[in-house]
Amino acid sequence: QVQLQESGPGLVKPSETLSLTCTVSGGPMNDYYWSWIRQPPGKGLEWIGYIYNIETTNYNPSLKSRVTISVDTSKNQFSLKLSSVTAADTAVYYCARRDGYSTPFDYWGQGTLVTVSS
Amino acid sequence: DIVMTQSPDSLAVSLGERATVNCKSSQSVLYSANNRNYLAWYQQRPGQPPKLLIYWASTRESGVPDRFSGSGSGTDFTLTISSLQAEDVAVYYCQQYYTAPITFGPGTEVDV
């Protein structure tokens, strides 16, 4: 059974960079699409972007200038960096998997709350 | 971007009764080459991540009870819970995966 687990700081200061890692267990990373999705408290879901097979990334245009997603298959992990954060970036951040380019999200992490505050 | 809208924002249904959630996309998510609608439904219980219920607009994910069904095509879709159970209390989201950026509806809260 595939499992995903997010980790990283729960508090980030404004203007700094948010960094999260998703550890994947129970399955391979190659040939799957690994995404980050966020959900502000009490609000809906926003797709941030994905990485596929190390080199292919696609980001939501609304965040593209601030987002970097990378992968380390040797550790079975992929990561999110979001720069120049503000209070509007406070959210639960989920990592999730898709098994194809145009497929839904079949596995999700439990999510981690990141608060942006000084 | 494809904008997803849902109605109603929330609904209260008695146990054993039918619940219907509607979803509309700002452009068609039907790919004519394979006649598939790139539309999924998720259930999110409080404090939990979303769970995939339905994909290709009407295909139930493995393990999802058959009281959940999806229908529709093109731009208009419906999620139906035929007989609401207590464990179905949740927020339901539709999502299009036809094109990037992937977008979600705002959610519909289903309560008893």
gemmi code that builds the backbone of each chain (N, CA, C; Angstrom):
import gemmi

chains = {
    "A": [
        ("GLN", (0.846, -1.194, 0.000), (0.000, 0.000, 0.000), (0.881, 1.244, 0.000)),
        ("VAL", (0.645, 2.100, -0.971), (1.414, 3.336, -1.076), (1.033, 4.278, 0.064)),
        ("GLN", (2.038, 4.883, 0.670), (1.808, 5.874, 1.722), (2.671, 7.101, 1.458)),
        ("LEU", (2.108, 8.268, 1.741), (2.819, 9.524, 1.587), (2.783, 10.255, 2.927)),
        ("GLN", (3.890, 10.886, 3.283), (3.966, 11.605, 4.548), (4.723, 12.915, 4.366)),
        ("GLU", (4.035, 14.014, 4.665), (4.652, 15.332, 4.574), (5.448, 15.637, 5.838)),
        ("SER", (6.512, 16.410, 5.691), (7.273, 16.861, 6.846), (7.893, 18.222, 6.549)),
        ("GLY", (8.130, 18.972, 7.618), (8.728, 20.293, 7.470), (8.269, 21.220, 8.572)),
        ("PRO", (8.824, 22.418, 8.599), (8.466, 23.384, 9.647), (6.998, 23.769, 9.596)),
        ("GLY", (6.403, 23.924, 10.775), (5.012, 24.325, 10.835), (4.832, 25.833, 10.887)),
        ("LEU", (5.931, 26.551, 11.054), (5.878, 28.011, 11.156), (6.990, 28.608, 10.294)),
        ("VAL", (6.606, 29.523, 9.440), (7.564, 30.202, 8.560), (7.320, 31.699, 8.660)),
        ("LYS", (8.385, 32.467, 8.674), (8.250, 33.920, 8.764), (7.922, 34.528, 7.398)),
        ("PRO", (7.183, 35.609, 7.394), (6.902, 36.304, 6.126), (8.186, 36.661, 5.397)),
        ("SER", (8.152, 36.549, 4.082), (9.238, 36.819, 3.140), (10.249, 35.671, 3.056)),
        ("GLU", (10.149, 34.687, 3.933), (11.072, 33.568, 3.883), (10.557, 32.473, 2.945)),
        ("THR", (11.319, 31.375, 2.868), (10.969, 30.275, 1.971), (10.416, 29.101, 2.750)),
        ("LEU", (9.257, 28.655, 2.322), (8.600, 27.469, 2.884), (9.212, 26.237, 2.221)),
        ("SER", (9.636, 25.271, 3.035), (10.225, 24.044, 2.492), (9.563, 22.828, 3.125)),
        ("LEU", (9.041, 21.955, 2.288), (8.395, 20.731, 2.748), (8.921, 19.541, 1.959)),
        ("THR", (8.875, 18.379, 2.602), (9.284, 17.135, 1.965), (8.164, 16.120, 2.094)),
        ("CYS", (7.992, 15.324, 1.058), (7.028, 14.231, 1.064), (7.789, 12.924, 0.890)),
        ("THR", (7.651, 12.039, 1.851), (8.303, 10.735, 1.792), (7.303, 9.696, 1.317)),
        ("VAL", (7.699, 8.960, 0.278), (6.830, 7.967, -0.342), (7.277, 6.565, 0.059)),
        ("SER", (6.362, 5.750, 0.508), (6.690, 4.372, 0.852), (5.660, 3.434, 0.237)),
        ("GLY", (6.075, 2.174, 0.056), (5.158, 1.155, -0.432), (5.028, 1.084, -1.933)),
        ("GLY", (5.856, 1.850, -2.658), (5.763, 1.820, -4.110), (6.868, 2.635, -4.737)),
        ("PRO", (7.060, 2.494, -6.046), (8.128, 3.223, -6.726), (7.736, 4.664, -6.982)),
        ("MET", (8.735, 5.476, -7.289), (8.466, 6.868, -7.639), (8.501, 7.096, -9.144)),
        ("ASN", (9.279, 6.279, -9.845), (9.395, 6.470, -11.290), (8.059, 6.242, -11.980)),
        ("ASP", (7.818, 7.046, -12.998), (6.646, 6.905, -13.865), (5.332, 7.316, -13.204)),
        ("TYR", (5.429, 8.027, -12.082), (4.237, 8.597, -11.464), (4.394, 10.117, -11.404)),
        ("TYR", (3.264, 10.805, -11.277), (3.235, 12.254, -11.170), (3.004, 12.614, -9.709)),
        ("TRP", (3.938, 13.381, -9.154), (3.909, 13.703, -7.730), (3.602, 15.191, -7.572)),
        ("SER", (2.514, 15.459, -6.847), (2.012, 16.827, -6.756), (2.011, 17.355, -5.336)),
        ("TRP", (1.964, 18.666, -5.264), (1.663, 19.377, -4.025), (0.345, 20.127, -4.234)),
        ("ILE", (-0.484, 20.069, -3.211), (-1.793, 20.722, -3.197), (-1.942, 21.383, -1.840)),
        ("ARG", (-2.560, 22.548, -1.789), (-2.718, 23.198, -0.499), (-4.175, 23.585, -0.246)),
        ("GLN", (-4.487, 23.785, 1.025), (-5.853, 24.116, 1.435), (-5.792, 25.101, 2.594)),
        ("PRO", (-6.035, 26.390, 2.330), (-6.108, 27.360, 3.439), (-7.180, 26.942, 4.435)),
        ("PRO", (-7.009, 27.291, 5.689), (-7.980, 26.874, 6.717), (-9.406, 27.243, 6.336)),
        ("GLY", (-10.281, 26.254, 6.335), (-11.690, 26.478, 6.043), (-12.004, 26.752, 4.591)),
        ("LYS", (-11.028, 26.563, 3.701), (-11.240, 26.890, 2.293), (-11.019, 25.669, 1.396)),
        ("GLY", (-11.013, 25.897, 0.091), (-10.916, 24.818, -0.873), (-9.487, 24.453, -1.232)),
        ("LEU", (-9.374, 23.605, -2.232), (-8.101, 22.995, -2.623), (-7.482, 23.723, -3.810)),
        ("GLU", (-6.175, 23.932, -3.735), (-5.437, 24.583, -4.821), (-4.242, 23.708, -5.193)),
        ("TRP", (-4.200, 23.301, -6.474), (-3.066, 22.532, -6.972), (-1.877, 23.464, -7.151)),
        ("ILE", (-0.724, 23.054, -6.636), (0.481, 23.884, -6.703), (1.345, 23.497, -7.893)),
        ("GLY", (1.534, 22.184, -8.103), (2.355, 21.737, -9.212), (2.728, 20.283, -9.060)),
        ("TYR", (3.405, 19.758, -10.105), (3.843, 18.366, -10.046), (5.253, 18.215, -10.591)),
        ("ILE", (5.839, 17.063, -10.263), (7.098, 16.650, -10.852), (6.933, 15.215, -11.354)),
        ("TYR", (7.578, 14.939, -12.475), (7.511, 13.609, -13.097), (8.903, 13.201, -13.528)),
        ("ASN", (9.327, 12.053, -13.045), (10.606, 11.478, -13.465), (11.756, 12.474, -13.456)),
        ("ILE", (11.911, 13.158, -12.352), (13.043, 14.035, -12.041), (13.033, 15.355, -12.799)),
        ("GLU", (12.863, 15.309, -14.136), (13.132, 16.520, -14.924), (11.900, 17.298, -15.345)),
        ("THR", (10.743, 16.665, -15.327), (9.541, 17.331, -15.854), (8.723, 17.914, -14.711)),
        ("THR", (8.529, 19.209, -14.764), (7.701, 19.874, -13.762), (6.627, 20.718, -14.455)),
        ("ASN", (5.559, 20.974, -13.729), (4.488, 21.837, -14.212), (3.906, 22.524, -12.995)),
        ("TYR", (3.854, 23.844, -13.037), (3.400, 24.608, -11.882), (2.151, 25.395, -12.207)),
        ("ASN", (1.338, 25.625, -11.184), (0.186, 26.502, -11.327), (0.697, 27.912, -11.664)),
        ("PRO", (0.204, 28.495, -12.752), (0.674, 29.836, -13.115), (0.529, 30.863, -11.997)),
        ("SER", (-0.454, 30.655, -11.125), (-0.668, 31.613, -10.031), (0.467, 31.604, -9.023)),
        ("LEU", (1.284, 30.551, -9.022), (2.374, 30.426, -8.050), (3.729, 30.208, -8.710)),
        ("LYS", (3.729, 30.095, -10.024), (4.902, 29.633, -10.760), (6.183, 30.384, -10.436)),
        ("SER", (6.085, 31.683, -10.233), (7.290, 32.486, -10.008), (7.932, 32.205, -8.646)),
        ("ARG", (7.197, 31.524, -7.763), (7.713, 31.306, -6.400), (7.932, 29.843, -6.058)),
        ("VAL", (7.579, 28.931, -6.965), (7.553, 27.503, -6.632), (8.683, 26.736, -7.299)),
        ("THR", (9.253, 25.801, -6.534), (10.165, 24.809, -7.089), (9.825, 23.459, -6.474)),
        ("ILE", (9.617, 22.455, -7.323), (9.407, 21.084, -6.871), (10.549, 20.241, -7.404)),
        ("SER", (11.134, 19.451, -6.506), (12.250, 18.599, -6.891), (12.035, 17.210, -6.317)),
        ("VAL", (12.816, 16.258, -6.787), (12.664, 14.873, -6.341), (14.028, 14.272, -6.063)),
        ("ASP", (14.072, 13.406, -5.073), (15.263, 12.608, -4.760), (14.800, 11.159, -4.692)),
        ("THR", (14.898, 10.460, -5.816), (14.386, 9.087, -5.861), (15.199, 8.144, -4.996)),
        ("SER", (16.457, 8.482, -4.723), (17.280, 7.612, -3.869), (16.743, 7.590, -2.442)),
        ("LYS", (16.064, 8.655, -2.053), (15.462, 8.727, -0.718), (13.955, 8.514, -0.754)),
        ("ASN", (13.416, 8.295, -1.945), (11.959, 8.185, -2.126), (11.243, 9.427, -1.577)),
        ("GLN", (11.758, 10.584, -1.942), (11.192, 11.840, -1.464), (11.057, 12.850, -2.612)),
        ("PHE", (10.060, 13.706, -2.497), (10.013, 14.892, -3.332), (9.714, 16.091, -2.443)),
        ("SER", (10.094, 17.256, -2.934), (10.092, 18.431, -2.072), (9.422, 19.628, -2.732)),
        ("LEU", (8.977, 20.532, -1.882), (8.356, 21.795, -2.317), (9.119, 22.943, -1.679)),
        ("LYS", (9.436, 23.929, -2.489), (9.949, 25.196, -1.970), (9.067, 26.317, -2.507)),
        ("LEU", (8.576, 27.147, -1.609), (7.731, 28.290, -1.963), (8.384, 29.524, -1.346)),
        ("SER", (8.822, 30.422, -2.193), (9.592, 31.576, -1.716), (8.694, 32.774, -1.424)),
        ("SER", (9.257, 33.722, -0.704), (8.611, 35.020, -0.427), (7.198, 34.842, 0.105)),
        ("VAL", (7.063, 34.029, 1.123), (5.718, 33.707, 1.614), (5.095, 34.887, 2.361)),
        ("THR", (3.767, 34.904, 2.335), (2.968, 35.856, 3.093), (1.914, 35.088, 3.868)),
        ("ALA", (1.108, 35.805, 4.640), (0.060, 35.153, 5.419), (-0.906, 34.385, 4.518)),
        ("ALA", (-1.046, 34.816, 3.280), (-1.944, 34.141, 2.336), (-1.476, 32.732, 1.979)),
        ("ASP", (-0.237, 32.411, 2.309), (0.287, 31.070, 2.042), (0.061, 30.122, 3.215)),
        ("THR", (-0.543, 30.610, 4.280), (-0.905, 29.745, 5.403), (-1.941, 28.729, 4.934)),
        ("ALA", (-1.631, 27.449, 5.122), (-2.506, 26.403, 4.592), (-2.054, 25.043, 5.095)),
        ("VAL", (-2.922, 24.065, 4.926), (-2.509, 22.667, 5.029), (-1.960, 22.284, 3.662)),
        ("TYR", (-0.755, 21.759, 3.657), (-0.095, 21.353, 2.416), (-0.130, 19.832, 2.324)),
        ("TYR", (-0.674, 19.348, 1.202), (-0.754, 17.916, 0.937), (0.187, 17.531, -0.197)),
        ("CYS", (0.781, 16.352, -0.090), (1.411, 15.746, -1.258), (0.490, 14.639, -1.756)),
        ("ALA", (0.532, 14.398, -3.055), (-0.399, 13.442, -3.644), (0.206, 12.844, -4.908)),
        ("ARG", (-0.324, 11.688, -5.301), (0.171, 10.969, -6.466), (-0.897, 10.839, -7.540)),
        ("ARG", (-0.460, 10.918, -8.792), (-1.297, 10.516, -9.914), (-0.530, 9.464, -10.694)),
        ("ASP", (-1.247, 8.500, -11.277), (-0.528, 7.459, -11.997), (-0.453, 7.711, -13.491)),
        ("GLY", (-0.842, 8.895, -13.913), (-0.723, 9.268, -15.314), (-0.872, 10.757, -15.473)),
        ("TYR", (-0.556, 11.262, -16.668), (-0.616, 12.713, -16.897), (-2.024, 13.250, -16.700)),
        ("SER", (-2.991, 12.552, -17.226), (-4.383, 12.994, -17.105), (-5.178, 11.971, -16.322)),
        ("THR", (-4.889, 11.924, -15.044), (-5.591, 11.020, -14.131), (-5.816, 11.763, -12.815)),
        ("PRO", (-6.725, 11.269, -11.989), (-6.967, 11.946, -10.702), (-5.908, 11.580, -9.669)),
        ("PHE", (-6.022, 12.203, -8.498), (-5.110, 11.927, -7.395), (-5.603, 10.703, -6.636)),
        ("ASP", (-4.813, 9.622, -6.671), (-5.288, 8.387, -6.042), (-4.730, 8.171, -4.635)),
        ("TYR", (-3.589, 8.747, -4.323), (-3.030, 8.648, -2.975), (-2.645, 10.035, -2.482)),
        ("TRP", (-2.957, 10.295, -1.209), (-2.695, 11.579, -0.573), (-1.964, 11.368, 0.744)),
        ("GLY", (-1.119, 12.330, 1.103), (-0.594, 12.378, 2.450), (-1.646, 12.910, 3.410)),
        ("GLN", (-1.345, 12.873, 4.685), (-2.284, 13.357, 5.703), (-2.336, 14.877, 5.769)),
        ("GLY", (-1.308, 15.526, 5.210), (-1.276, 16.981, 5.209), (-0.515, 17.531, 6.400)),
        ("THR", (0.073, 18.704, 6.192), (0.789, 19.387, 7.260), (0.434, 20.862, 7.221)),
        ("LEU", (0.106, 21.404, 8.382), (-0.273, 22.816, 8.461), (0.984, 23.676, 8.530)),
        ("VAL", (1.067, 24.632, 7.622), (2.145, 25.608, 7.652), (1.529, 26.986, 7.888)),
        ("THR", (1.973, 27.629, 8.931), (1.499, 28.968, 9.279), (2.595, 29.971, 8.967)),
        ("VAL", (2.228, 31.027, 8.276), (3.173, 32.110, 7.986), (2.881, 33.246, 8.946)),
        ("SER", (3.825, 33.483, 9.826), (3.641, 34.517, 10.846), (4.998, 34.899, 11.425)),
        ("SER", (5.113, 36.150, 11.821), (6.362, 36.597, 12.447), (6.345, 36.336, 13.952)),
    ],
    "B": [
        ("ASP", (-7.600, 29.083, -17.397), (-7.889, 28.030, -16.432), (-9.353, 27.606, -16.549)),
        ("ILE", (-9.613, 26.331, -16.301), (-11.003, 25.853, -16.228), (-11.516, 26.124, -14.816)),
        ("VAL", (-12.591, 26.889, -14.734), (-13.190, 27.220, -13.440), (-14.282, 26.205, -13.133)),
        ("MET", (-14.203, 25.635, -11.939), (-15.194, 24.663, -11.484), (-16.112, 25.321, -10.460)),
        ("THR", (-17.391, 25.149, -10.643), (-18.354, 25.650, -9.669), (-19.202, 24.490, -9.163)),
        ("GLN", (-19.695, 24.611, -7.958), (-20.529, 23.560, -7.370), (-21.762, 24.172, -6.757)),
        ("SER", (-22.816, 23.381, -6.723), (-24.039, 23.781, -6.040), (-24.705, 22.555, -5.441)),
        ("PRO", (-25.379, 22.732, -4.293), (-25.350, 23.935, -3.476), (-24.043, 24.049, -2.706)),
        ("ASP", (-23.897, 25.135, -1.939), (-22.721, 25.264, -1.076), (-22.780, 24.235, 0.048)),
        ("SER", (-23.974, 23.974, 0.519), (-24.169, 22.991, 1.578), (-25.581, 22.437, 1.495)),
        ("LEU", (-25.764, 21.236, 2.019), (-27.098, 20.657, 2.102), (-27.184, 19.714, 3.278)),
        ("ALA", (-28.365, 19.648, 3.835), (-28.649, 18.749, 4.950), (-29.648, 17.708, 4.476)),
        ("VAL", (-29.307, 16.454, 4.700), (-30.112, 15.332, 4.229), (-30.354, 14.370, 5.394)),
        ("SER", (-31.536, 13.841, 5.485), (-31.825, 12.851, 6.529), (-31.110, 11.546, 6.209)),
        ("LEU", (-30.776, 10.814, 7.254), (-30.158, 9.507, 7.054), (-31.073, 8.624, 6.213)),
        ("GLY", (-30.473, 7.954, 5.216), (-31.247, 7.096, 4.335), (-31.817, 7.801, 3.119)),
        ("GLU", (-31.732, 9.121, 3.104), (-32.255, 9.881, 1.976), (-31.159, 10.142, 0.941)),
        ("ARG", (-31.583, 10.638, -0.210), (-30.665, 10.901, -1.323), (-30.050, 12.278, -1.205)),
        ("ALA", (-28.748, 12.359, -1.506), (-28.054, 13.646, -1.576), (-27.507, 13.820, -2.989)),
        ("THR", (-27.685, 15.019, -3.522), (-27.229, 15.309, -4.884), (-26.367, 16.576, -4.893)),
        ("VAL", (-25.177, 16.442, -5.443), (-24.249, 17.567, -5.547), (-23.961, 17.817, -7.023)),
        ("ASN", (-24.014, 19.071, -7.412), (-23.802, 19.434, -8.803), (-22.467, 20.140, -9.016)),
        ("CYS", (-21.908, 19.937, -10.171), (-20.618, 20.534, -10.522), (-20.679, 20.982, -11.977)),
        ("LYS", (-20.168, 22.160, -12.227), (-20.148, 22.681, -13.592), (-18.752, 23.196, -13.907)),
        ("SER", (-18.278, 22.896, -15.104), (-16.972, 23.398, -15.546), (-17.163, 24.503, -16.567)),
        ("SER", (-16.224, 25.461, -16.588), (-16.355, 26.617, -17.474), (-16.113, 26.256, -18.933)),
        ("GLN", (-15.519, 25.100, -19.169), (-15.407, 24.574, -20.523), (-15.474, 23.054, -20.450)),
        ("SER", (-15.759, 22.449, -21.567), (-15.943, 21.005, -21.590), (-14.682, 20.267, -21.159)),
        ("VAL", (-14.885, 19.213, -20.365), (-13.772, 18.341, -19.971), (-13.916, 16.972, -20.622)),
        ("LEU", (-14.722, 16.920, -21.679), (-14.891, 15.708, -22.470), (-13.881, 15.696, -23.602)),
        ("TYR", (-13.051, 14.663, -23.632), (-12.064, 14.496, -24.690), (-12.692, 13.606, -25.757)),
        ("SER", (-12.940, 14.175, -26.909), (-13.710, 13.469, -27.928), (-12.989, 12.239, -28.471)),
        ("ALA", (-11.660, 12.233, -28.429), (-10.909, 11.114, -29.014), (-11.177, 9.798, -28.282)),
        ("ASN", (-11.445, 9.880, -26.980), (-11.712, 8.656, -26.221), (-13.064, 8.684, -25.511)),
        ("ASN", (-13.818, 9.769, -25.721), (-15.155, 9.923, -25.142), (-15.123, 9.805, -23.622)),
        ("ARG", (-14.060, 10.351, -23.014), (-13.952, 10.322, -21.561), (-14.051, 11.732, -20.999)),
        ("ASN", (-14.747, 11.841, -19.882), (-14.826, 13.092, -19.152), (-13.771, 13.088, -18.054)),
        ("TYR", (-12.889, 14.083, -18.081), (-11.758, 14.147, -17.151), (-12.194, 14.861, -15.873)),
        ("LEU", (-13.082, 14.168, -15.137), (-13.741, 14.765, -13.981), (-13.739, 13.748, -12.845)),
        ("ALA", (-13.296, 14.187, -11.664), (-13.257, 13.327, -10.485), (-14.016, 13.967, -9.339)),
        ("TRP", (-14.455, 13.127, -8.426), (-15.095, 13.551, -7.176), (-14.296, 13.030, -5.990)),
        ("TYR", (-14.158, 13.892, -4.976), (-13.452, 13.542, -3.758), (-14.343, 13.804, -2.553)),
        ("GLN", (-14.116, 13.012, -1.511), (-14.777, 13.209, -0.220), (-13.716, 13.622, 0.788)),
        ("GLN", (-13.981, 14.683, 1.535), (-13.059, 15.098, 2.580), (-13.783, 15.188, 3.912)),
        ("ARG", (-13.486, 14.240, 4.786), (-14.030, 14.284, 6.138), (-13.195, 15.248, 6.974)),
        ("PRO", (-13.758, 15.782, 8.067), (-13.014, 16.748, 8.885), (-11.669, 16.205, 9.346)),
        ("GLY", (-10.634, 17.014, 9.151), (-9.304, 16.645, 9.596), (-8.607, 15.593, 8.768)),
        ("GLN", (-9.210, 15.237, 7.629), (-8.653, 14.190, 6.777), (-8.298, 14.744, 5.401)),
        ("PRO", (-7.395, 14.066, 4.684), (-7.153, 14.476, 3.300), (-8.323, 14.052, 2.420)),
        ("PRO", (-8.436, 14.652, 1.250), (-9.465, 14.202, 0.309), (-9.250, 12.731, -0.067)),
        ("LYS", (-10.370, 12.072, -0.339), (-10.348, 10.672, -0.757), (-11.039, 10.563, -2.117)),
        ("LEU", (-10.390, 9.919, -3.065), (-10.962, 9.764, -4.394), (-12.162, 8.826, -4.355)),
        ("LEU", (-13.299, 9.318, -4.862), (-14.516, 8.504, -4.922), (-14.803, 8.033, -6.342)),
        ("ILE", (-14.783, 8.972, -7.273), (-15.255, 8.758, -8.639), (-14.251, 9.385, -9.596)),
        ("TYR", (-13.950, 8.714, -10.701), (-13.139, 9.312, -11.749), (-13.755, 8.989, -13.099)),
        ("TRP", (-13.257, 9.633, -14.151), (-13.908, 9.572, -15.474), (-15.411, 9.863, -15.337)),
        ("ALA", (-15.736, 10.715, -14.394), (-17.090, 11.217, -14.132), (-18.042, 10.188, -13.539)),
        ("SER", (-17.813, 8.887, -13.801), (-18.807, 7.902, -13.363), (-18.212, 6.576, -12.901)),
        ("THR", (-16.899, 6.445, -12.864), (-16.253, 5.199, -12.441), (-15.899, 5.268, -10.964)),
        ("ARG", (-16.470, 4.343, -10.197), (-16.178, 4.321, -8.753), (-14.779, 3.775, -8.501)),
        ("GLU", (-14.074, 4.451, -7.596), (-12.772, 3.946, -7.159), (-12.988, 2.645, -6.398)),
        ("SER", (-11.996, 1.754, -6.452), (-12.075, 0.488, -5.740), (-12.362, 0.723, -4.258)),
        ("GLY", (-13.325, -0.013, -3.727), (-13.646, 0.072, -2.312), (-14.689, 1.114, -1.956)),
        ("VAL", (-15.083, 1.944, -2.913), (-16.097, 2.967, -2.650), (-17.483, 2.317, -2.713)),
        ("PRO", (-18.310, 2.541, -1.694), (-19.644, 1.925, -1.673), (-20.480, 2.303, -2.891)),
        ("ASP", (-21.329, 1.389, -3.321), (-22.089, 1.641, -4.543), (-23.245, 2.617, -4.344)),
        ("ARG", (-23.418, 3.140, -3.130), (-24.400, 4.214, -2.962), (-23.898, 5.534, -3.550)),
        ("PHE", (-22.601, 5.586, -3.847), (-22.025, 6.760, -4.506), (-22.036, 6.524, -6.016)),
        ("SER", (-22.566, 7.493, -6.755), (-22.539, 7.388, -8.201), (-22.304, 8.761, -8.820)),
        ("GLY", (-21.685, 8.757, -9.984), (-21.431, 9.996, -10.697), (-22.035, 9.934, -12.083)),
        ("SER", (-22.471, 11.092, -12.563), (-23.055, 11.160, -13.897), (-22.748, 12.512, -14.516)),
        ("GLY", (-23.087, 12.642, -15.781), (-22.906, 13.902, -16.496), (-21.849, 13.799, -17.575)),
        ("SER", (-21.783, 14.838, -18.394), (-20.834, 14.868, -19.495), (-20.640, 16.304, -19.969)),
        ("GLY", (-19.463, 16.556, -20.503), (-19.205, 17.879, -21.066), (-18.857, 18.898, -19.996)),
        ("THR", (-19.870, 19.635, -19.553), (-19.643, 20.674, -18.549), (-20.500, 20.513, -17.294)),
        ("ASP", (-21.421, 19.578, -17.291), (-22.350, 19.438, -16.160), (-22.314, 18.042, -15.587)),
        ("PHE", (-22.069, 17.968, -14.274), (-21.859, 16.693, -13.615), (-22.607, 16.637, -12.275)),
        ("THR", (-22.881, 15.424, -11.840), (-23.619, 15.221, -10.597), (-23.018, 14.065, -9.821)),
        ("LEU", (-22.891, 14.270, -8.516), (-22.558, 13.199, -7.593), (-23.813, 12.904, -6.788)),
        ("THR", (-24.187, 11.637, -6.740), (-25.383, 11.229, -6.000), (-24.990, 10.227, -4.928)),
        ("ILE", (-25.470, 10.479, -3.716), (-25.383, 9.500, -2.633), (-26.808, 8.991, -2.450)),
        ("SER", (-27.023, 7.730, -2.781), (-28.405, 7.238, -2.899), (-29.102, 7.109, -1.548)),
        ("SER", (-28.353, 6.772, -0.517), (-28.929, 6.585, 0.810), (-27.886, 7.032, 1.821)),
        ("LEU", (-28.020, 8.249, 2.295), (-26.979, 8.868, 3.111), (-26.762, 8.115, 4.418)),
        ("GLN", (-25.500, 7.824, 4.694), (-25.102, 7.214, 5.962), (-24.373, 8.259, 6.806)),
        ("ALA", (-24.294, 8.011, 8.103), (-23.670, 8.975, 9.009), (-22.217, 9.261, 8.616)),
        ("GLU", (-21.538, 8.221, 8.119), (-20.121, 8.402, 7.753), (-19.922, 9.185, 6.463)),
        ("ASP", (-21.018, 9.535, 5.787), (-20.920, 10.309, 4.543), (-20.887, 11.809, 4.805)),
        ("VAL", (-21.048, 12.213, 6.061), (-20.958, 13.631, 6.391), (-19.538, 14.118, 6.072)),
        ("ALA", (-19.440, 15.069, 5.155), (-18.137, 15.469, 4.622), (-18.341, 16.625, 3.660)),
        ("VAL", (-17.217, 17.135, 3.178), (-17.239, 18.081, 2.070), (-16.850, 17.318, 0.809)),
        ("TYR", (-17.585, 17.575, -0.267), (-17.349, 16.890, -1.531), (-16.851, 17.891, -2.564)),
        ("TYR", (-15.775, 17.511, -3.245), (-15.156, 18.378, -4.248), (-15.163, 17.690, -5.609)),
        ("CYS", (-15.460, 18.446, -6.642), (-15.193, 17.958, -7.988), (-13.854, 18.543, -8.453)),
        ("GLN", (-13.260, 17.894, -9.409), (-11.931, 18.305, -9.897), (-11.818, 17.931, -11.366)),
        ("GLN", (-11.273, 18.829, -12.165), (-11.009, 18.493, -13.560), (-9.523, 18.212, -13.726)),
        ("TYR", (-9.238, 17.158, -14.495), (-7.855, 16.851, -14.824), (-7.678, 16.809, -16.346)),
        ("TYR", (-8.522, 17.572, -17.031), (-8.478, 17.645, -18.499), (-7.261, 18.419, -18.965)),
        ("THR", (-6.946, 19.489, -18.236), (-5.829, 20.324, -18.625), (-5.240, 21.023, -17.414)),
        ("ALA", (-3.953, 21.368, -17.524), (-3.320, 22.126, -16.458), (-3.668, 23.610, -16.612)),
        ("PRO", (-3.790, 24.348, -15.503), (-3.674, 23.856, -14.141), (-4.893, 23.040, -13.711)),
        ("ILE", (-4.624, 21.958, -12.991), (-5.695, 21.166, -12.399), (-6.483, 22.079, -11.460)),
        ("THR", (-7.793, 22.009, -11.532), (-8.616, 22.871, -10.698), (-9.717, 22.084, -10.006)),
        ("PHE", (-10.081, 22.581, -8.829), (-11.111, 21.971, -8.001), (-12.300, 22.905, -7.875)),
        ("GLY", (-13.465, 22.322, -7.643), (-14.615, 23.121, -7.259), (-14.446, 23.602, -5.830)),
        ("PRO", (-15.288, 24.532, -5.390), (-15.175, 25.114, -4.049), (-15.663, 24.191, -2.944)),
        ("GLY", (-16.292, 23.098, -3.298), (-16.756, 22.159, -2.294), (-18.220, 22.322, -1.941)),
        ("THR", (-18.849, 21.198, -1.588), (-20.217, 21.182, -1.081), (-20.221, 20.405, 0.224)),
        ("GLU", (-20.693, 21.050, 1.270), (-20.754, 20.406, 2.586), (-22.057, 19.631, 2.704)),
        ("VAL", (-21.935, 18.337, 2.982), (-23.118, 17.477, 3.167), (-23.217, 17.110, 4.640)),
        ("ASP", (-24.352, 17.417, 5.221), (-24.560, 17.187, 6.647), (-25.886, 16.459, 6.857)),
        ("VAL", (-26.086, 15.991, 8.050), (-27.335, 15.311, 8.394), (-28.281, 16.304, 9.048)),
    ],
}
model = gemmi.Model(1)
for chain_id, residues in chains.items():
    chain = gemmi.Chain(chain_id)
    for i, (resn, *xyz) in enumerate(residues, 1):
        res = gemmi.Residue()
        res.name, res.seqid = resn, gemmi.SeqId(i, " ")
        for name, pos in zip(("N", "CA", "C"), xyz):
            atom = gemmi.Atom()
            atom.name, atom.element = name, gemmi.Element(name[0])
            atom.pos, atom.b_iso = gemmi.Position(*pos), 0.0
            res.add_atom(atom)
        chain.add_residue(res)
    model.add_chain(chain)
structure = gemmi.Structure()
structure.add_model(model)
structure.setup_entities()
